[in-house]
Amino acid sequence: MTPANTTGADGTTLYYGDPKNSHELQVFLELRDRPSYRMIESLLDTIRQGADDGKFVVKFHFAGTMDDTVGGTGSQTGLSALGAASDVGQKQFIEYLGTMFDNQPFPPGEDKFSDTSFLLSLAGNVDGLRSADFDKKVTDNSYMTWAGEAIGNFGSFGVVGAPVIWHDGENIPVVKIDGGPAITPQEFLAALK
């Protein structure tokens, strides 16, 4: 079973925007990872606006490193819930992604994303997302197998760690070397030119 608004190998890539757009922004994330949190906090609105303006289609790839290193299933369970959100619509998917990062458990060992009741409570903050169908898909972990395949496909891009952004295949450094905040929206937009 594959969610709506997916592309790539076996439909393992969630996208936002027009898939026919000739320009691509590939975004590599880990739901439980702090550098990914900092990047999303800084750039998600800008990325969304760029797709809304037709500058590019955004293709999201998700790692599951934290599930392997600190334990739990939150990266995969959270991605399964995002798949259910993508079935509802692109707008709900991207808002739910932002809500998840806004409420990212810290430290990562607090694996709240593995708790479907927590994921449903977050979904209540997204207009038009909650429904009997969505809730059932989240509670039943309907997209767990797909999420596992998507996480497994992450390594095929040769990306080590997250977050990483490619614009039309060119890497845009999105995290400061010192581990500080991600680049600013202004720096990001300048790098796209």
C-alpha positions as CSV (number, residue, x, y, z in Angstrom):
1,M,0.0,0.0,0.0
2,T,1.4,3.4,-1.1
3,P,0.2,6.8,0.0
4,A,-1.0,9.5,-2.4
5,N,1.4,12.1,-3.7
6,T,4.4,9.8,-3.9
7,T,6.9,9.2,-6.6
8,G,10.3,7.5,-7.1
9,A,11.4,3.9,-6.4
10,D,8.2,2.0,-5.3
11,G,6.5,5.3,-4.4
12,T,8.9,5.8,-1.5
13,T,9.3,9.6,-2.0
14,L,6.6,12.0,-0.7
15,Y,6.3,15.2,-2.7
16,Y,4.9,18.7,-2.3
17,G,4.0,20.8,-5.3
18,D,3.6,20.0,-9.0
19,P,5.4,16.8,-9.8
20,K,5.7,17.9,-13.4
21,N,7.9,20.9,-12.4
22,S,11.3,20.6,-14.1
23,H,13.1,22.0,-11.0
24,E,13.5,19.8,-8.0
25,L,14.3,20.4,-4.4
26,Q,15.2,17.1,-2.7
27,V,15.0,17.3,1.1
28,F,16.6,14.6,3.2
29,L,15.3,14.5,6.8
30,E,15.1,12.4,10.0
31,L,12.0,13.0,12.1
32,R,13.8,12.5,15.4
33,D,17.0,14.3,14.6
34,R,17.9,17.8,16.1
35,P,19.8,19.1,13.0
36,S,16.7,18.2,10.9
37,Y,14.6,20.1,13.4
38,R,16.7,23.2,13.2
39,M,16.6,23.1,9.4
40,I,12.8,22.6,9.2
41,E,12.3,25.4,11.9
42,S,14.3,27.8,9.7
43,L,13.4,26.8,6.2
44,L,10.1,24.9,5.9
45,D,7.9,28.0,5.3
46,T,10.4,29.2,2.6
47,I,10.5,25.8,1.0
48,R,6.7,25.6,1.0
49,Q,6.4,29.0,-0.5
50,G,8.8,28.2,-3.3
51,A,6.8,25.2,-4.2
52,D,3.5,27.1,-4.0
53,D,5.1,29.7,-6.3
54,G,6.0,27.0,-8.9
55,K,9.8,27.4,-8.4
56,F,10.3,23.7,-7.8
57,V,8.6,20.5,-6.6
58,V,9.8,19.3,-3.2
59,K,10.7,15.6,-2.8
60,F,11.0,14.4,0.7
61,H,13.3,11.5,1.7
62,F,13.3,10.2,5.3
63,A,16.0,8.5,7.3
64,G,15.4,6.2,10.2
65,T,18.8,6.5,11.9
66,M,17.4,7.3,15.3
67,D,15.3,4.1,15.4
68,D,18.6,2.2,14.9
69,T,20.9,4.2,17.2
70,V,18.8,5.2,20.2
71,G,16.0,2.6,19.7
72,G,12.3,2.7,19.2
73,T,10.2,3.0,16.1
74,G,9.3,6.7,16.1
75,S,11.0,7.6,12.8
76,Q,9.1,4.8,11.0
77,T,5.8,5.3,12.8
78,G,5.9,9.0,12.3
79,L,6.6,8.6,8.6
80,S,3.7,6.1,8.4
81,A,1.4,8.8,9.8
82,L,2.8,11.3,7.3
83,G,1.8,8.9,4.6
84,A,-1.7,8.9,5.9
85,A,-1.7,12.7,5.9
86,S,-0.5,12.7,2.3
87,D,-3.7,10.8,1.4
88,V,-5.7,13.7,2.8
89,G,-3.8,16.3,0.7
90,Q,-0.5,18.0,0.1
91,K,-1.5,21.0,2.3
92,Q,-2.3,18.7,5.3
93,F,0.9,16.7,4.7
94,I,3.2,19.7,4.8
95,E,1.4,21.2,7.8
96,Y,1.6,17.9,9.7
97,L,5.3,17.6,8.9
98,G,5.8,21.1,10.4
99,T,3.7,20.2,13.5
100,M,5.7,17.1,14.1
101,F,8.9,19.0,14.0
102,D,7.5,21.7,16.2
103,N,6.7,18.9,18.8
104,Q,9.8,16.8,18.2
105,P,10.5,14.8,21.4
106,F,13.8,15.8,23.0
107,P,16.0,14.0,23.9
108,P,15.4,11.7,20.9
109,G,15.3,8.7,23.3
110,E,11.8,10.0,24.3
111,D,10.3,8.1,21.5
112,K,6.8,9.8,21.5
113,F,6.5,9.5,17.7
114,S,6.1,5.7,18.2
115,D,2.8,6.4,20.1
116,T,-0.1,6.7,17.7
117,S,-2.2,8.5,20.2
118,F,0.5,11.3,20.4
119,L,0.6,11.4,16.6
120,L,-3.2,11.8,16.5
121,S,-3.1,14.6,19.1
122,L,-0.6,16.5,16.9
123,A,-2.8,15.9,13.8
124,G,-5.6,17.7,15.7
125,N,-3.6,20.9,15.2
126,V,-3.8,20.6,11.4
127,D,-7.0,21.9,9.7
128,G,-8.9,19.2,7.8
129,L,-6.6,16.4,8.7
130,R,-8.4,14.3,11.3
131,S,-11.1,12.0,10.1
132,A,-12.2,8.4,10.8
133,D,-10.2,7.2,7.8
134,F,-7.0,9.1,8.7
135,D,-7.3,8.1,12.4
136,K,-7.7,4.4,11.4
137,K,-4.6,4.5,9.1
138,V,-2.5,6.0,11.9
139,T,-3.8,3.7,14.6
140,D,-3.4,0.6,12.4
141,N,0.0,1.7,11.2
142,S,-1.3,1.2,7.7
143,Y,1.8,2.6,6.1
144,M,4.5,1.0,8.3
145,T,5.7,-1.4,5.6
146,W,5.9,1.5,3.1
147,A,7.6,3.7,5.6
148,G,10.2,1.0,6.2
149,E,10.8,0.8,2.4
150,A,11.1,4.6,2.2
151,I,13.7,4.6,5.1
152,G,15.5,1.7,3.4
153,N,15.7,3.7,0.2
154,F,17.3,6.7,1.9
155,G,20.8,5.2,1.6
156,S,20.4,4.7,-2.2
157,F,21.0,8.4,-2.7
158,G,24.5,8.3,-1.2
159,V,23.5,10.8,1.5
160,V,25.2,10.4,4.8
161,G,23.0,11.8,7.6
162,A,20.4,14.5,7.6
163,P,19.4,17.1,6.9
164,V,20.6,17.6,3.3
165,I,19.0,19.6,0.5
166,W,19.7,19.3,-3.2
167,H,18.4,21.8,-5.7
168,D,18.4,20.3,-9.2
169,G,21.1,17.9,-8.0
170,E,23.4,20.6,-6.5
171,N,24.0,20.4,-2.7
172,I,23.0,23.4,-0.7
173,P,24.7,23.3,2.8
174,V,21.8,23.8,5.2
175,V,23.4,23.3,8.6
176,K,26.2,25.4,10.0
177,I,29.4,23.4,10.6
178,D,29.5,24.3,14.3
179,G,26.2,22.6,14.9
180,G,24.4,25.9,15.4
181,P,21.3,27.0,13.7
182,A,20.5,26.1,10.1
183,I,21.0,28.7,7.4
184,T,18.6,31.5,7.2
185,P,15.8,31.7,4.6
186,Q,17.7,34.6,3.0
187,E,20.9,32.5,2.7
188,F,18.9,29.6,1.3
189,L,17.1,31.7,-1.3
190,A,20.5,33.2,-2.4
191,A,21.9,29.7,-2.8
192,L,19.1,28.8,-5.2
193,K,20.1,31.5,-7.7
